[in-house]
Amino acid sequence: MAPLVPRVPHSAALIGPGSEVLAFDTARSADHDWGPRVLVFVAAGEVAEVEAKVTAGLPERFQGLPTVFGYHGEVRPGVAVTELGGWLVERLGFDPRAGVSLLDWLSVPWQRLAEVTGGEVFHDGTGGLEAARAALKWYPQDVWRYVLACQWRRIAEDEPFPGRCAEVGDELGSAVLGARMAREVMRLALLLRRRYPPYAKWLGSALARLPGSAELGECLGSAVGARSWRAREEGLSAAYGRLAALQNRVALAERLDEGVRGFFDRPFQVIGGDRFAEALMASVADPVVRGLPVAGCVDQLSDSTHLLTVPGRARAVTAAALGLTA
């Protein structure tokens, strides 16, 4: 790339959408939207000129692979030239180099945050790309506490229901709820380890990369594969205990008992997710964050792809749900 734009300040990176950005790609990934790719960021007034030079100067193949291929329904060179600020606004809804507001943090899907902060920067001649990535590397402490509290609340809302469903003969409903709880546990485990959870296709792969995740994975596998609600509850209870221990080690809030307990006078075992949510919120120092409803960031408010992939929609829904100014 550099020989094609020798005197133009630019940055070059492999970030954004694509399984290879987060190193989740396999041989199967090459069957569509796949080839040598790089994003080149230049000043807005130089995009057209640099794009023309790059298109004219690219070799037909790079390391045996064609440099022009189908990508998201369009046949074009794998080198995309754009302006950084515009690209960031398109992906996130804002430019983090100008600061990141509370609404910004809570309205960007985890997948998008992972795409911008993951991948690789090959050259940052403009200096802005690494600054943008650094600004989004991880949540501020109080925002992190809030998102964790909301994830514990999601667990609290449903944790007795796999047993309740089975009690009335709804084993299918129990299994579906058990799988839902497993997903929430996986996302919470990633958040506790300072990892943005990826979207559904790569959630298990991301969990498997966490240090010490094998035991948690075994618990969840046992729960999801269980043929009875008692076995399902045992697997989930073991997973909850591991999460509680991890929460205590992270030390963002008061240390709490890590054991499961009965759900009032009913025969179901729960961790009491609300205990952890309340402890986290009690540790929040920022009065604005502390005053938010414990509802969550956009991924905790909705799992609609139609919503999450359009920043304007995600931002509007988050602002309305949390009472924040858009």
C-alpha positions as CSV (number, residue, x, y, z in Angstrom):
1,M,0.0,0.0,0.0
2,A,2.6,2.6,1.0
3,P,4.2,2.7,-2.5
4,L,0.9,3.7,-4.0
5,V,0.4,6.7,-1.6
6,P,4.0,7.7,-0.9
7,R,3.4,11.3,0.1
8,V,-0.1,11.1,1.5
9,P,-0.5,10.9,5.3
10,H,-2.7,7.8,5.9
11,S,-3.6,5.1,8.3
12,A,-4.1,1.4,7.3
13,A,-5.8,-1.3,9.4
14,L,-7.9,-4.4,9.3
15,I,-10.8,-3.5,11.6
16,G,-14.5,-3.3,11.3
17,P,-16.8,-6.1,10.1
18,G,-15.5,-9.5,9.1
19,S,-14.7,-12.7,11.1
20,E,-11.0,-12.4,10.4
21,V,-10.9,-9.1,12.3
22,L,-11.6,-10.9,15.6
23,A,-9.7,-14.0,14.5
24,F,-12.8,-16.1,14.3
25,D,-12.4,-17.0,10.6
26,T,-12.0,-20.6,9.4
27,A,-11.8,-22.2,6.0
28,R,-15.6,-21.9,5.8
29,S,-15.2,-18.1,6.0
30,A,-13.6,-18.0,2.6
31,D,-16.8,-19.0,0.8
32,H,-18.1,-15.5,0.7
33,D,-17.0,-11.8,1.3
34,W,-13.4,-13.0,1.7
35,G,-10.0,-11.9,0.4
36,P,-7.1,-9.6,1.1
37,R,-8.6,-6.6,2.8
38,V,-7.4,-3.4,4.3
39,L,-9.0,0.0,5.3
40,V,-7.0,3.0,4.3
41,F,-7.9,6.3,6.1
42,V,-6.9,9.6,4.5
43,A,-8.2,13.2,4.8
44,A,-11.7,13.7,3.3
45,G,-10.4,15.8,0.4
46,E,-8.0,13.1,-0.7
47,V,-10.3,10.0,-0.7
48,A,-11.2,10.1,-4.4
49,E,-7.6,10.7,-5.6
50,V,-6.1,8.0,-3.3
51,E,-8.9,5.5,-4.2
52,A,-8.1,6.0,-7.9
53,K,-4.4,5.4,-7.4
54,V,-5.0,2.4,-5.3
55,T,-7.5,0.9,-7.7
56,A,-5.1,1.5,-10.7
57,G,-2.0,0.3,-8.9
58,L,-3.2,-2.9,-7.1
59,P,-1.8,-6.2,-8.5
60,E,-4.4,-8.7,-9.7
61,R,-3.4,-11.1,-7.0
62,F,-1.8,-10.9,-3.6
63,Q,-0.1,-14.1,-2.2
64,G,-2.1,-16.0,-4.8
65,L,-5.5,-14.5,-3.9
66,P,-7.5,-12.1,-6.1
67,T,-7.5,-8.5,-4.9
68,V,-10.9,-7.8,-6.4
69,F,-13.8,-9.9,-5.1
70,G,-17.4,-9.9,-3.9
71,Y,-17.8,-8.2,-0.6
72,H,-21.3,-7.5,0.9
73,G,-22.9,-8.0,-2.5
74,E,-20.5,-5.7,-4.3
75,V,-17.5,-6.7,-6.5
76,R,-14.7,-4.3,-5.6
77,P,-11.1,-4.1,-4.5
78,G,-10.4,-5.4,-1.0
79,V,-8.7,-2.0,-0.3
80,A,-11.2,0.5,0.9
81,V,-10.3,4.2,1.1
82,T,-12.2,6.4,3.4
83,E,-12.0,9.3,5.9
84,L,-11.7,8.1,9.5
85,G,-14.2,10.4,11.1
86,G,-17.0,9.5,8.7
87,W,-16.2,5.8,9.0
88,L,-16.4,6.0,12.8
89,V,-19.7,7.8,12.7
90,E,-21.1,5.3,10.3
91,R,-20.0,2.3,12.5
92,L,-20.6,3.8,15.9
93,G,-22.9,6.8,15.6
94,F,-20.2,9.2,16.8
95,D,-16.4,10.0,16.6
96,P,-14.8,8.9,19.9
97,R,-11.8,11.3,19.3
98,A,-14.2,14.1,20.4
99,G,-15.0,12.3,23.6
100,V,-17.3,9.5,24.5
101,S,-20.6,10.4,26.4
102,L,-22.6,8.1,28.6
103,L,-25.2,7.7,25.8
104,D,-22.3,6.9,23.3
105,W,-21.1,4.1,25.6
106,L,-24.5,2.5,26.1
107,S,-25.9,2.8,22.6
108,V,-23.0,1.1,20.7
109,P,-23.5,-2.7,20.4
110,W,-20.7,-4.9,21.8
111,Q,-20.0,-6.3,18.4
112,R,-19.3,-2.9,17.0
113,L,-17.0,-2.0,19.9
114,A,-15.1,-5.2,19.4
115,E,-14.8,-4.6,15.7
116,V,-13.3,-1.1,16.2
117,T,-11.0,-2.0,19.1
118,G,-10.0,-5.4,17.7
119,G,-8.1,-6.3,14.5
120,E,-4.8,-4.8,13.6
121,V,-3.4,-1.4,12.8
122,F,-0.6,-1.6,10.3
123,H,0.2,2.1,10.1
124,D,-1.2,5.1,11.8
125,G,0.3,8.0,9.9
126,T,-2.6,10.3,10.8
127,G,-2.4,9.5,14.5
128,G,-6.2,9.5,14.9
129,L,-6.9,5.8,14.5
130,E,-5.0,4.6,17.6
131,A,-6.5,7.5,19.6
132,A,-10.0,6.4,18.6
133,R,-9.3,2.8,19.5
134,A,-7.8,3.8,22.8
135,A,-10.8,5.8,23.8
136,L,-13.0,2.7,23.3
137,K,-10.7,0.1,24.7
138,W,-13.0,-0.6,27.7
139,Y,-15.8,1.0,29.7
140,P,-15.1,3.6,32.4
141,Q,-15.3,2.0,35.8
142,D,-18.8,3.2,36.7
143,V,-20.2,2.4,33.3
144,W,-18.7,-1.1,33.6
145,R,-20.4,-1.5,37.0
146,Y,-23.7,-0.4,35.5
147,V,-23.5,-2.8,32.5
148,L,-22.5,-5.7,34.8
149,A,-25.4,-4.8,37.2
150,C,-27.8,-4.9,34.2
151,Q,-26.4,-8.3,33.1
152,W,-26.9,-9.7,36.7
153,R,-30.4,-8.3,36.6
154,R,-31.1,-10.2,33.4
155,I,-30.1,-13.4,35.2
156,A,-32.2,-12.5,38.2
157,E,-35.3,-11.9,36.1
158,D,-35.5,-15.5,34.8
159,E,-33.4,-17.7,37.1
160,P,-36.2,-19.6,38.9
161,F,-38.2,-20.2,35.7
162,P,-36.5,-23.3,34.2
163,G,-37.7,-25.2,37.3
164,R,-41.1,-23.6,37.3
165,C,-41.7,-24.5,33.7
166,A,-40.8,-28.1,34.3
167,E,-42.9,-28.2,37.4
168,V,-46.0,-27.8,35.3
169,G,-44.9,-30.3,32.7
170,D,-43.3,-27.8,30.3
171,E,-39.9,-29.5,29.8
172,L,-39.4,-27.8,26.4
173,G,-40.0,-24.3,28.0
174,S,-37.6,-25.2,30.7
175,A,-34.9,-26.2,28.2
176,V,-35.4,-23.0,26.2
177,L,-35.1,-20.9,29.3
178,G,-32.1,-22.9,30.4
179,A,-30.4,-22.1,27.1
180,R,-31.3,-18.4,27.5
181,M,-29.8,-18.4,31.0
182,A,-26.6,-20.0,29.6
183,R,-26.3,-17.2,27.0
184,E,-26.6,-14.5,29.7
185,V,-24.0,-16.3,31.8
186,M,-21.6,-16.4,28.9
187,R,-22.0,-12.7,28.2
188,L,-21.5,-11.8,31.9
189,A,-18.4,-13.9,32.0
190,L,-16.9,-12.0,29.0
191,L,-17.9,-8.7,30.5
192,L,-16.3,-9.5,33.8
193,R,-13.1,-10.3,31.9
194,R,-13.2,-7.0,30.1
195,R,-14.2,-8.5,26.7
196,Y,-16.9,-7.1,24.5
197,P,-19.2,-10.1,23.8
198,P,-19.5,-10.8,20.1
199,Y,-22.7,-11.5,18.4
200,A,-24.4,-15.0,18.7
201,K,-22.3,-16.9,16.1
202,W,-19.1,-16.3,17.9
203,L,-20.2,-16.2,21.5
204,G,-19.1,-19.7,22.4
205,S,-15.8,-19.2,20.6
206,A,-15.1,-16.0,22.5
207,L,-15.9,-17.7,25.9
208,A,-13.6,-20.6,25.1
209,R,-10.7,-18.1,24.8
210,L,-11.1,-16.8,28.3
211,P,-8.6,-18.0,30.8
212,G,-10.1,-20.6,33.1
213,S,-13.2,-20.9,31.0
214,A,-13.1,-24.7,30.5
215,E,-14.9,-25.4,33.8
216,L,-17.6,-22.8,33.2
217,G,-18.1,-24.2,29.7
218,E,-18.6,-27.7,31.2
219,C,-21.2,-26.4,33.6
220,L,-23.1,-24.7,30.8
221,G,-22.8,-27.6,28.4
222,S,-24.2,-29.8,31.2
223,A,-27.1,-27.4,31.7
224,V,-27.9,-27.0,28.0
225,G,-27.7,-30.8,27.3
226,A,-29.7,-31.8,30.4
227,R,-32.7,-34.0,30.0
228,S,-34.3,-33.0,33.3
229,W,-34.8,-29.7,35.0
230,R,-32.9,-30.9,38.1
231,A,-29.9,-31.6,36.0
232,R,-30.3,-28.3,34.2
233,E,-30.5,-26.5,37.5
234,E,-27.4,-28.2,38.8
235,G,-25.4,-27.1,35.7
236,L,-26.7,-23.5,35.9
237,S,-26.1,-23.4,39.6
238,A,-22.5,-24.4,39.2
239,A,-22.1,-21.8,36.5
240,Y,-23.6,-19.1,38.7
241,G,-21.3,-19.9,41.5
242,R,-18.3,-19.5,39.2
243,L,-19.5,-16.2,38.0
244,A,-20.1,-15.0,41.6
245,A,-16.5,-16.0,42.5
246,L,-15.2,-14.1,39.5
247,Q,-17.3,-11.1,40.4
248,N,-15.7,-11.1,43.9
249,R,-12.2,-11.4,42.4
250,V,-12.8,-8.4,40.1
251,A,-13.7,-6.4,43.3
252,L,-15.9,-3.8,41.7
253,A,-18.4,-4.1,44.6
254,E,-19.0,-5.5,48.0
255,R,-17.9,-9.1,48.3
256,L,-21.0,-11.4,48.4
257,D,-21.7,-15.0,49.3
258,E,-21.1,-17.2,46.2
259,G,-23.5,-20.0,47.0
260,V,-26.9,-20.6,45.5
261,R,-29.9,-20.6,47.7
262,G,-33.6,-21.5,47.6
263,F,-36.0,-19.2,45.8
264,F,-38.2,-18.2,48.7
265,D,-40.2,-21.3,49.7
266,R,-40.2,-22.8,46.3
267,P,-38.0,-25.8,45.4
268,F,-35.7,-24.0,43.0
269,Q,-32.0,-23.0,43.4
270,V,-30.9,-19.5,42.4
271,I,-27.9,-17.3,42.9
272,G,-30.0,-14.2,43.6
273,G,-28.7,-12.1,40.7
274,D,-30.3,-9.0,42.1
275,R,-27.9,-9.2,45.1
276,F,-25.0,-8.6,42.7
277,A,-26.8,-6.0,40.7
278,E,-27.6,-4.0,43.8
279,A,-24.0,-4.3,45.1
280,L,-22.6,-3.0,41.9
281,M,-25.0,-0.1,41.7
282,A,-24.3,0.8,45.3
283,S,-20.6,1.1,44.3
284,V,-21.3,3.6,41.4
285,A,-19.9,7.0,42.2
286,D,-21.2,8.9,39.2
287,P,-24.6,10.3,40.1
288,V,-25.9,10.2,36.5
289,V,-25.0,6.5,36.1
290,R,-26.3,5.7,39.6
291,G,-29.6,7.3,38.6
292,L,-30.2,5.2,35.5
293,P,-32.8,2.5,35.5
294,V,-31.1,-0.9,35.7
295,A,-32.2,-1.7,32.2
296,G,-28.9,-1.8,30.3
297,C,-26.9,-1.0,27.2
298,V,-28.4,-1.5,23.8
299,D,-27.5,-5.2,23.7
300,Q,-29.3,-5.7,26.9
301,L,-32.4,-3.8,25.7
302,S,-32.8,-5.6,22.3
303,D,-31.3,-8.4,20.2
304,S,-32.9,-7.2,17.0
305,T,-30.3,-7.1,14.2
306,H,-32.4,-4.5,12.4
307,L,-31.9,-2.2,15.4
308,L,-28.3,-3.1,16.4
309,T,-26.8,-2.6,13.0
310,V,-28.1,0.9,12.5
311,P,-26.5,3.4,14.9
312,G,-29.3,5.9,14.7
313,R,-31.9,3.4,15.7
314,A,-29.7,1.9,18.5
315,R,-29.0,5.4,19.8
316,A,-32.7,6.5,19.8
317,V,-33.9,3.3,21.5
318,T,-31.2,3.5,24.2
319,A,-31.9,7.2,24.9
320,A,-35.6,6.6,25.2
321,A,-35.2,3.6,27.5
322,L,-32.8,5.2,29.8
323,G,-34.0,8.8,29.7
324,L,-30.8,10.2,28.2
325,T,-30.6,13.0,25.8
326,A,-29.9,11.8,22.2
